[in-house]
């Protein structure tokens, strides 16, 4: 006859660990998926960005200064003063005041120039526009263009 020894009782800590192991799920839940950011406005195709976003935003901002709605257009043609091909936002304000925001390529990050003309005359000077900015946004283009035109004393009661 063999003596069978009953198993030694397990310590309380071992029982607790065993109990928690059995109640833990066998598989871990997947990490919450990171929501994809919607594409930035500036990632739209160039012509869509300018015609659907830039022109309306610029018009609203210029009207906010109390003037009438500006006459704005977007086209490809020769750059004022130098005649090289470019994409242009052309604007006309009351008092025969005109401006051209020129993009050297169909990209909002391309080199940009600005020229103005008053009294129906032809523009004679090109100015660099937003040359030090690393990230070009809709708000930046609109605010700096309006700031420049206001500096020209063309907007509001200057």
DRENRO-72470 format. One record per atom (N, C-alpha, C): residue number from 0; residue in three letters; atom name; x, y, z. Coordinates in nm, 3 decimals. Layout:
DRENRO-72470
   nutor   voti   nunu         X         Y         Z
     NUM    Ala     CA         X         Y         Z
...
***
This chain:
DRENRO-72470
   nutor   voti   nunu         X         Y         Z
       0    Unk      N     0.082    -0.115     0.000
       0    Unk     CA     0.000     0.000     0.000
       0    Unk      C     0.087     0.123     0.000
       1    Unk      N     0.051     0.214    -0.074
       1    Unk     CA     0.129     0.338    -0.082
       1    Unk      C     0.055     0.446    -0.010
       2    Unk      N     0.136     0.522     0.054
       2    Unk     CA     0.077     0.638     0.121
       2    Unk      C     0.070     0.754     0.024
       3    Unk      N    -0.044     0.807     0.010
       3    Unk     CA    -0.054     0.925    -0.075
       3    Unk      C    -0.058     1.046     0.014
       4    Unk      N     0.023     1.137    -0.024
       4    Unk     CA     0.033     1.260     0.054
       4    Unk      C    -0.059     1.362    -0.013
       5    Unk      N    -0.142     1.422     0.064
       5    Unk     CA    -0.229     1.524     0.003
       5    Unk      C    -0.143     1.643    -0.038
       6    Unk      N    -0.181     1.711    -0.145
       6    Unk     CA    -0.102     1.826    -0.191
       6    Unk      C    -0.102     1.935    -0.087
       7    Unk      N     0.008     2.008    -0.084
       7    Unk     CA     0.020     2.119     0.011
       7    Unk      C    -0.072     2.232    -0.033
       8    Unk      N    -0.131     2.300     0.064
       8    Unk     CA    -0.220     2.409     0.026
       8    Unk      C    -0.139     2.522    -0.038
       9    Unk      N    -0.201     2.586    -0.138
       9    Unk     CA    -0.134     2.697    -0.208
       9    Unk      C    -0.141     2.822    -0.124
      10    Unk      N    -0.036     2.904    -0.129
      10    Unk     CA    -0.043     3.029    -0.055
      10    Unk      C    -0.153     3.118    -0.113
      11    Unk      N    -0.203     3.210    -0.034
      11    Unk     CA    -0.313     3.298    -0.074
      11    Unk      C    -0.274     3.383    -0.195
      12    Unk      N    -0.149     3.430    -0.202
      12    Unk     CA    -0.106     3.513    -0.314
      12    Unk      C    -0.111     3.434    -0.444
      13    Unk      N    -0.072     3.310    -0.437
      13    Unk     CA    -0.074     3.228    -0.557
      13    Unk      C    -0.216     3.206    -0.604
      14    Unk      N    -0.309     3.189    -0.511
      14    Unk     CA    -0.449     3.172    -0.549
      14    Unk      C    -0.502     3.300    -0.614
      15    Unk      N    -0.466     3.416    -0.562
      15    Unk     CA    -0.513     3.543    -0.617
      15    Unk      C    -0.459     3.562    -0.758
      16    Unk      N    -0.332     3.528    -0.779
      16    Unk     CA    -0.273     3.543    -0.911
      16    Unk      C    -0.341     3.449    -1.009
      17    Unk      N    -0.367     3.326    -0.962
      17    Unk     CA    -0.434     3.230    -1.049
      17    Unk      C    -0.574     3.278    -1.083
      18    Unk      N    -0.644     3.335    -0.988
      18    Unk     CA    -0.780     3.382    -1.011
      18    Unk      C    -0.780     3.499    -1.109
      19    Unk      N    -0.684     3.591    -1.095
      19    Unk     CA    -0.683     3.706    -1.186
      19    Unk      C    -0.642     3.663    -1.325
      20    Unk      N    -0.558     3.561    -1.335
      20    Unk     CA    -0.519     3.513    -1.468
      20    Unk      C    -0.637     3.451    -1.539
      21    Unk      N    -0.724     3.386    -1.465
      21    Unk     CA    -0.836     3.321    -1.530
      21    Unk      C    -0.945     3.420    -1.568
      22    Unk      N    -0.951     3.535    -1.500
      22    Unk     CA    -1.055     3.632    -1.535
      22    Unk      C    -1.007     3.730    -1.642
      23    Unk      N    -0.877     3.738    -1.666
      23    Unk     CA    -0.827     3.828    -1.770
      23    Unk      C    -0.865     3.771    -1.905
      24    Unk      N    -0.900     3.859    -2.000
      24    Unk     CA    -0.936     3.808    -2.132
      24    Unk      C    -0.817     3.743    -2.199
      25    Unk      N    -0.846     3.642    -2.278
      25    Unk     CA    -0.741     3.568    -2.345
      25    Unk      C    -0.676     3.653    -2.454
      26    Unk      N    -0.753     3.741    -2.516
      26    Unk     CA    -0.696     3.828    -2.619
      26    Unk      C    -0.711     3.972    -2.574
      27    Unk      N    -0.616     4.053    -2.613
      27    Unk     CA    -0.624     4.194    -2.576
      27    Unk      C    -0.705     4.269    -2.681
      28    Unk      N    -0.777     4.370    -2.637
      28    Unk     CA    -0.859     4.449    -2.729
      28    Unk      C    -0.766     4.531    -2.818
      29    Unk      N    -0.804     4.552    -2.944
      29    Unk     CA    -0.718     4.632    -3.032
      29    Unk      C    -0.712     4.777    -2.982
      30    Unk      N    -0.599     4.838    -3.001
      30    Unk     CA    -0.583     4.978    -2.959
      30    Unk      C    -0.679     5.063    -3.041
      31    Unk      N    -0.729     5.166    -2.977
      31    Unk     CA    -0.822     5.253    -3.049
      31    Unk      C    -0.753     5.308    -3.172
      32    Unk      N    -0.822     5.299    -3.283
      32    Unk     CA    -0.767     5.346    -3.410
      32    Unk      C    -0.758     5.498    -3.409
      33    Unk      N    -0.649     5.546    -3.458
      33    Unk     CA    -0.630     5.691    -3.467
      33    Unk      C    -0.712     5.740    -3.586
      34    Unk      N    -0.793     5.843    -3.559
      34    Unk     CA    -0.875     5.896    -3.667
      34    Unk      C    -0.787     5.970    -3.765
      35    Unk      N    -0.810     5.945    -3.891
      35    Unk     CA    -0.733     6.013    -3.995
      35    Unk      C    -0.778     6.158    -4.003
      36    Unk      N    -0.682     6.247    -4.012
      36    Unk     CA    -0.715     6.389    -4.025
      36    Unk      C    -0.769     6.414    -4.164
      37    Unk      N    -0.868     6.501    -4.174
      37    Unk     CA    -0.913     6.535    -4.309
      37    Unk      C    -0.801     6.612    -4.380
      38    Unk      N    -0.795     6.603    -4.510
      38    Unk     CA    -0.686     6.673    -4.580
      38    Unk      C    -0.698     6.824    -4.560
      39    Unk      N    -0.585     6.890    -4.552
      39    Unk     CA    -0.583     7.035    -4.533
      39    Unk      C    -0.638     7.103    -4.658
      40    Unk      N    -0.696     7.219    -4.638
      40    Unk     CA    -0.750     7.296    -4.750
      40    Unk      C    -0.641     7.320    -4.855
      41    Unk      N    -0.520     7.343    -4.807
      41    Unk     CA    -0.410     7.375    -4.896
      41    Unk      C    -0.363     7.255    -4.978
      42    Unk      N    -0.413     7.135    -4.948
      42    Unk     CA    -0.376     7.016    -5.023
      42    Unk      C    -0.464     6.994    -5.145
      43    Unk      N    -0.563     7.079    -5.161
      43    Unk     CA    -0.650     7.068    -5.279
      43    Unk      C    -0.572     7.105    -5.405
      44    Unk      N    -0.622     7.062    -5.521
      44    Unk     CA    -0.556     7.104    -5.646
      44    Unk      C    -0.552     7.257    -5.654
      45    Unk      N    -0.446     7.309    -5.712
      45    Unk     CA    -0.421     7.452    -5.714
      45    Unk      C    -0.538     7.533    -5.768
      46    Unk      N    -0.589     7.498    -5.885
      46    Unk     CA    -0.698     7.578    -5.943
      46    Unk      C    -0.824     7.573    -5.858
      47    Unk      N    -0.851     7.459    -5.797
      47    Unk     CA    -0.966     7.446    -5.707
      47    Unk      C    -0.945     7.529    -5.581
      48    Unk      N    -0.825     7.524    -5.525
      48    Unk     CA    -0.793     7.602    -5.406
      48    Unk      C    -0.815     7.750    -5.431
      49    Unk      N    -0.761     7.801    -5.542
      49    Unk     CA    -0.771     7.944    -5.569
      49    Unk      C    -0.915     7.984    -5.601
      50    Unk      N    -0.980     7.914    -5.692
      50    Unk     CA    -1.114     7.957    -5.734
      50    Unk      C    -1.222     7.932    -5.630
      51    Unk      N    -1.213     7.822    -5.555
      51    Unk     CA    -1.319     7.791    -5.460
      51    Unk      C    -1.294     7.838    -5.317
      52    Unk      N    -1.167     7.861    -5.283
      52    Unk     CA    -1.135     7.900    -5.145
      52    Unk      C    -1.073     8.039    -5.135
      53    Unk      N    -0.967     8.063    -5.211
      53    Unk     CA    -0.895     8.189    -5.199
      53    Unk      C    -0.979     8.309    -5.244
      54    Unk      N    -1.039     8.302    -5.361
      54    Unk     CA    -1.116     8.417    -5.411
      54    Unk      C    -1.233     8.453    -5.320
      55    Unk      N    -1.315     8.357    -5.277
      55    Unk     CA    -1.425     8.393    -5.185
      55    Unk      C    -1.374     8.447    -5.051
      56    Unk      N    -1.269     8.387    -4.996
      56    Unk     CA    -1.216     8.434    -4.867
      56    Unk      C    -1.159     8.575    -4.880
      57    Unk      N    -1.090     8.601    -4.989
      57    Unk     CA    -1.033     8.733    -5.012
      57    Unk      C    -1.144     8.836    -5.031
      58    Unk      N    -1.246     8.801    -5.105
      58    Unk     CA    -1.358     8.892    -5.126
      58    Unk      C    -1.427     8.928    -4.994
      59    Unk      N    -1.452     8.826    -4.911
      59    Unk     CA    -1.515     8.851    -4.780
      59    Unk      C    -1.430     8.943    -4.693
      60    Unk      N    -1.300     8.918    -4.692
      60    Unk     CA    -1.210     8.997    -4.608
      60    Unk      C    -1.202     9.142    -4.657
      61    Unk      N    -1.195     9.161    -4.787
      61    Unk     CA    -1.190     9.297    -4.841
      61    Unk      C    -1.321     9.372    -4.816
      62    Unk      N    -1.434     9.304    -4.828
      62    Unk     CA    -1.563     9.366    -4.799
      62    Unk      C    -1.577     9.401    -4.651
      63    Unk      N    -1.511     9.326    -4.565
      63    Unk     CA    -1.518     9.351    -4.421
      63    Unk      C    -1.460     9.488    -4.385
      64    Unk      N    -1.381     9.544    -4.472
      64    Unk     CA    -1.326     9.677    -4.449
      64    Unk      C    -1.426     9.786    -4.487
      65    Unk      N    -1.546     9.748    -4.525
      65    Unk     CA    -1.652     9.845    -4.552
      65    Unk      C    -1.664     9.888    -4.696
      66    Unk      N    -1.584     9.833    -4.782
      66    Unk     CA    -1.592     9.870    -4.923
      66    Unk      C    -1.689     9.782    -4.999
      67    Unk      N    -1.701     9.813    -5.125
      67    Unk     CA    -1.786     9.730    -5.210
      67    Unk      C    -1.711     9.602    -5.244
      68    Unk      N    -1.785     9.507    -5.299
      68    Unk     CA    -1.723     9.379    -5.335
      68    Unk      C    -1.618     9.402    -5.443
      69    Unk      N    -1.499     9.349    -5.423
      69    Unk     CA    -1.395     9.367    -5.525
      69    Unk      C    -1.424     9.281    -5.647
      70    Unk      N    -1.372     9.320    -5.758
      70    Unk     CA    -1.382     9.240    -5.880
      70    Unk      C    -1.257     9.152    -5.883
      71    Unk      N    -1.274     9.022    -5.862
      71    Unk     CA    -1.162     8.929    -5.857
      71    Unk      C    -1.171     8.827    -5.969
      72    Unk      N    -1.058     8.792    -6.025
      72    Unk     CA    -1.055     8.687    -6.126
      72    Unk      C    -0.927     8.606    -6.110
      73    Unk      N    -0.926     8.488    -6.170
      73    Unk     CA    -0.813     8.397    -6.163
      73    Unk      C    -0.787     8.346    -6.304
      74    Unk      N    -0.666     8.367    -6.352
      74    Unk     CA    -0.633     8.323    -6.488
      74    Unk      C    -0.484     8.300    -6.503
      75    Unk      N    -0.449     8.238    -6.613
      75    Unk     CA    -0.309     8.219    -6.647
      75    Unk      C    -0.277     8.317    -6.758
      76    Unk      N    -0.160     8.381    -6.749
      76    Unk     CA    -0.123     8.478    -6.850
      76    Unk      C     0.014     8.537    -6.820
      77    Unk      N     0.051     8.643    -6.893
      77    Unk     CA     0.181     8.705    -6.870
      77    Unk      C     0.182     8.787    -6.741
      78    Unk      N     0.289     8.770    -6.664
      78    Unk     CA     0.304     8.844    -6.539
      78    Unk      C     0.322     8.992    -6.571
      79    Unk      N     0.252     9.078    -6.498
      79    Unk     CA     0.271     9.221    -6.521
      79    Unk      C     0.419     9.259    -6.505
      80    Unk      N     0.461     9.358    -6.574
      80    Unk     CA     0.595     9.415    -6.573
      80    Unk      C     0.694     9.330    -6.652
      81    Unk      N     0.708     9.202    -6.622
      81    Unk     CA     0.811     9.120    -6.687
      81    Unk      C     0.759     9.031    -6.799
      82    Unk      N     0.632     8.998    -6.800
      82    Unk     CA     0.573     8.921    -6.909
      82    Unk      C     0.594     8.771    -6.905
      83    Unk      N     0.658     8.716    -6.802
      83    Unk     CA     0.676     8.571    -6.795
      83    Unk      C     0.542     8.505    -6.760
      84    Unk      N     0.521     8.381    -6.804
      84    Unk     CA     0.393     8.315    -6.777
      84    Unk      C     0.374     8.287    -6.628
      85    Unk      N     0.251     8.303    -6.583
      85    Unk     CA     0.220     8.278    -6.442
      85    Unk      C     0.069     8.259    -6.426
      86    Unk      N     0.032     8.217    -6.308
      86    Unk     CA    -0.107     8.211    -6.266
      86    Unk      C    -0.132     8.337    -6.184
      87    Unk      N    -0.243     8.406    -6.207
      87    Unk     CA    -0.267     8.534    -6.140
      87    Unk      C    -0.405     8.542    -6.078
      88    Unk      N    -0.407     8.602    -5.961
      88    Unk     CA    -0.532     8.650    -5.903
      88    Unk      C    -0.530     8.800    -5.931
      89    Unk      N    -0.626     8.845    -6.010
      89    Unk     CA    -0.634     8.986    -6.043
      89    Unk      C    -0.749     9.046    -5.964
      90    Unk      N    -0.726     9.164    -5.911
      90    Unk     CA    -0.830     9.230    -5.834
      90    Unk      C    -0.844     9.375    -5.874
      91    Unk      N    -0.967     9.422    -5.870
      91    Unk     CA    -0.994     9.563    -5.899
      91    Unk      C    -1.079     9.617    -5.785
      92    Unk      N    -1.038     9.733    -5.734
      92    Unk     CA    -1.108     9.801    -5.626
      92    Unk      C    -1.156     9.936    -5.677
      93    Unk      N    -1.250     9.999    -5.609
      93    Unk     CA    -1.297    10.130    -5.652
      93    Unk      C    -1.181    10.230    -5.664
      94    Unk      N    -1.198    10.328    -5.752
      94    Unk     CA    -1.094    10.429    -5.770
      94    Unk      C    -0.986    10.385    -5.867
      95    Unk      N    -1.018    10.295    -5.956
      95    Unk     CA    -0.922    10.243    -6.055
      95    Unk      C    -0.796    10.187    -5.989
      96    Unk      N    -0.817    10.117    -5.881
      96    Unk     CA    -0.707    10.051    -5.809
      96    Unk      C    -0.708     9.903    -5.846
      97    Unk      N    -0.594     9.855    -5.892
      97    Unk     CA    -0.583     9.715    -5.934
      97    Unk      C    -0.462     9.651    -5.868
      98    Unk      N    -0.472     9.519    -5.848
      98    Unk     CA    -0.359     9.442    -5.795
      98    Unk      C    -0.354     9.307    -5.863
      99    Unk      N    -0.235     9.249    -5.865
      99    Unk     CA    -0.212     9.118    -5.922
      99    Unk      C    -0.127     9.038    -5.823
     100    Unk      N    -0.177     8.922    -5.783
     100    Unk     CA    -0.100     8.828    -5.703
     100    Unk      C    -0.062     8.715    -5.799
     101    Unk      N     0.066     8.702    -5.827
     101    Unk     CA     0.114     8.608    -5.929
     101    Unk      C     0.186     8.489    -5.866
     102    Unk      N     0.156     8.371    -5.916
     102    Unk     CA     0.220     8.247    -5.876
     102    Unk      C     0.303     8.199    -5.995
     103    Unk      N     0.431     8.173    -5.975
     103    Unk     CA     0.518     8.132    -6.086
     103    Unk      C     0.491     7.990    -6.133
     104    Unk      N     0.420     7.912    -6.053
     104    Unk     CA     0.382     7.775    -6.089
     104    Unk      C     0.245     7.747    -6.028
     105    Unk      N     0.181     7.642    -6.074
     105    Unk     CA     0.048     7.605    -6.025
     105    Unk      C     0.060     7.534    -5.892
     106    Unk      N     0.106     7.609    -5.790
     106    Unk     CA     0.127     7.555    -5.657
     106    Unk      C     0.127     7.672    -5.560
     107    Unk      N     0.052     7.662    -5.451
     107    Unk     CA     0.046     7.776    -5.359
     107    Unk      C     0.179     7.802    -5.289
     108    Unk      N     0.268     7.704    -5.290
     108    Unk     CA     0.399     7.723    -5.229
     108    Unk      C     0.502     7.778    -5.328
     109    Unk      N     0.464     7.794    -5.454
     109    Unk     CA     0.556     7.847    -5.555
     109    Unk      C     0.589     7.992    -5.522
     110    Unk      N     0.695     8.042    -5.584
     110    Unk     CA     0.733     8.182    -5.565
     110    Unk      C     0.615     8.271    -5.609
     111    Unk      N     0.593     8.375    -5.529
     111    Unk     CA     0.480     8.465    -5.554
     111    Unk      C     0.529     8.608    -5.561
     112    Unk      N     0.461     8.687    -5.645
     112    Unk     CA     0.489     8.830    -5.652
     112    Unk      C     0.358     8.905    -5.645
     113    Unk      N     0.368     9.031    -5.609
     113    Unk     CA     0.252     9.118    -5.599
     113    Unk      C     0.285     9.247    -5.670
     114    Unk      N     0.192     9.299    -5.742
     114    Unk     CA     0.207     9.430    -5.803
     114    Unk      C     0.075     9.504    -5.792
     115    Unk      N     0.084     9.636    -5.784
     115    Unk     CA    -0.035     9.720    -5.771
     115    Unk      C    -0.029     9.832    -5.873
     116    Unk      N    -0.146     9.885    -5.903
     116    Unk     CA    -0.157     9.996    -5.996
     116    Unk      C    -0.273    10.084    -5.953
     117    Unk      N    -0.252    10.213    -5.955
     117    Unk     CA    -0.356    10.307    -5.913
     117    Unk      C    -0.383    10.407    -6.025
     118    Unk      N    -0.507    10.451    -6.032
     118    Unk     CA    -0.544    10.553    -6.130
     118    Unk      C    -0.546    10.504    -6.273
     119    Unk      N    -0.560    10.375    -6.292
     119    Unk     CA    -0.569    10.320    -6.427
     119    Unk      C    -0.435    10.302    -6.496
     120    Unk      N    -0.325    10.337    -6.430
     120    Unk     CA    -0.193    10.322    -6.490
     120    Unk      C    -0.148    10.177    -6.493
     121    Unk      N    -0.040    10.154    -6.565
     121    Unk     CA     0.017    10.020    -6.574
     121    Unk      C     0.109     9.997    -6.454
     122    Unk      N     0.114     9.875    -6.403
     122    Unk     CA     0.205     9.846    -6.292
     122    Unk      C     0.350     9.857    -6.339
     123    Unk      N     0.436     9.898    -6.248
     123    Unk     CA     0.576     9.915    -6.287
     123    Unk      C     0.674     9.848    -6.191
     124    Unk      N     0.624     9.787    -6.085
     124    Unk     CA     0.712     9.728    -5.985
     124    Unk      C     0.654     9.596    -5.934
     125    Unk      N     0.737     9.492    -5.933
     125    Unk     CA     0.698     9.363    -5.874
     125    Unk      C     0.758     9.353    -5.735
     126    Unk      N     0.678     9.306    -5.641
     126    Unk     CA     0.726     9.284    -5.504
     126    Unk      C     0.719     9.136    -5.474
     127    Unk      N     0.819     9.084    -5.407
     127    Unk     CA     0.812     8.945    -5.359
     127    Unk      C     0.700     8.937    -5.257
     128    Unk      N     0.634     8.823    -5.252
     128    Unk     CA     0.521     8.805    -5.161
     128    Unk      C     0.536     8.673    -5.089
     129    Unk      N     0.533     8.676    -4.956
     129    Unk     CA     0.544     8.557    -4.870
     129    Unk      C     0.667     8.473    -4.901
     130    Unk      N     0.783     8.538    -4.906
     130    Unk     CA     0.905     8.464    -4.941
     130    Unk      C     0.970     8.393    -4.824
     131    Unk      N     0.941     8.435    -4.702
     131    Unk     CA     1.006     8.376    -4.585
     131    Unk      C     0.919     8.273    -4.512
     132    Unk      N     0.802     8.247    -4.561
     132    Unk     CA     0.710     8.156    -4.493
     132    Unk      C     0.738     8.012    -4.533
     133    Unk      N     0.744     7.925    -4.431
     133    Unk     CA     0.769     7.784    -4.459
     133    Unk      C     0.641     7.711    -4.497
     134    Unk      N     0.531     7.749    -4.434
     134    Unk     CA     0.403     7.684    -4.464
     134    Unk      C     0.304     7.791    -4.511
     135    Unk      N     0.255     7.773    -4.631
     135    Unk     CA     0.160     7.868    -4.689
     135    Unk      C     0.020     7.815    -4.665
     136    Unk      N    -0.065     7.898    -4.604
     136    Unk     CA    -0.203     7.859    -4.577
     136    Unk      C    -0.298     7.962    -4.638
     137    Unk      N    -0.422     7.925    -4.648
     137    Unk     CA    -0.525     8.015    -4.698
     137    Unk      C    -0.531     8.141    -4.613
     138    Unk      N    -0.536     8.125    -4.483
     138    Unk     CA    -0.545     8.240    -4.393
     138    Unk      C    -0.424     8.332    -4.408
     139    Unk      N    -0.307     8.275    -4.427
     139    Unk     CA    -0.186     8.355    -4.440
     139    Unk      C    -0.189     8.437    -4.569
     140    Unk      N    -0.225     8.376    -4.679
     140    Unk     CA    -0.231     8.448    -4.806
     140    Unk      C    -0.330     8.564    -4.797
     141    Unk      N    -0.449     8.536    -4.746
     141    Unk     CA    -0.553     8.639    -4.736
     141    Unk      C    -0.510     8.751    -4.644
     142    Unk      N    -0.462     8.717    -4.525
     142    Unk     CA    -0.428     8.822    -4.429
     142    Unk      C    -0.313     8.910    -4.477
     143    Unk      N    -0.210     8.851    -4.536
     143    Unk     CA    -0.097     8.931    -4.582
     143    Unk      C    -0.132     9.016    -4.704
     144    Unk      N    -0.216     8.965    -4.792
     144    Unk     CA    -0.258     9.044    -4.907
     144    Unk      C    -0.344     9.162    -4.862
     145    Unk      N    -0.437     9.138    -4.773
     145    Unk     CA    -0.521     9.245    -4.721
     145    Unk      C    -0.435     9.345    -4.643
     146    Unk      N    -0.340     9.297    -4.567
     146    Unk     CA    -0.249     9.385    -4.493
     146    Unk      C    -0.172     9.475    -4.590
     147    Unk      N    -0.126     9.418    -4.700
     147    Unk     CA    -0.050     9.496    -4.799
     147    Unk      C    -0.138     9.601    -4.865
     148    Unk      N    -0.260     9.565    -4.903
     148    Unk     CA    -0.352     9.660    -4.967
     148    Unk      C    -0.394     9.769    -4.869
     149    Unk      N    -0.411     9.733    -4.744
     149    Unk     CA    -0.443     9.833    -4.642
     149    Unk      C    -0.325     9.927    -4.621
     150    Unk      N    -0.203     9.875    -4.629
     150    Unk     CA    -0.084     9.959    -4.620
     150    Unk      C    -0.073    10.056    -4.736
     151    Unk      N    -0.136    10.021    -4.847
     151    Unk     CA    -0.141    10.106    -4.966
     151    Unk      C    -0.246    10.216    -4.947
     152    Unk      N    -0.321    10.209    -4.836
     152    Unk     CA    -0.429    10.303    -4.803
     152    Unk      C    -0.548    10.287    -4.899
     153    Unk      N    -0.570    10.162    -4.942
     153    Unk     CA    -0.678    10.135    -5.035
     153    Unk      C    -0.804    10.084    -4.964
     154    Unk      N    -0.794    10.045    -4.840
     154    Unk     CA    -0.907     9.983    -4.771
     154    Unk      C    -0.953    10.069    -4.655
     155    Unk      N    -1.081    10.075    -4.636
     155    Unk     CA    -1.139    10.144    -4.522
     155    Unk      C    -1.106    10.292    -4.518
     156    Unk      N    -1.140    10.354    -4.409
     156    Unk     CA    -1.115    10.498    -4.396
     156    Unk      C    -0.972    10.528    -4.351
     157    Unk      N    -0.879    10.517    -4.442
     157    Unk     CA    -0.738    10.544    -4.410
     157    Unk      C    -0.709    10.692    -4.424
***
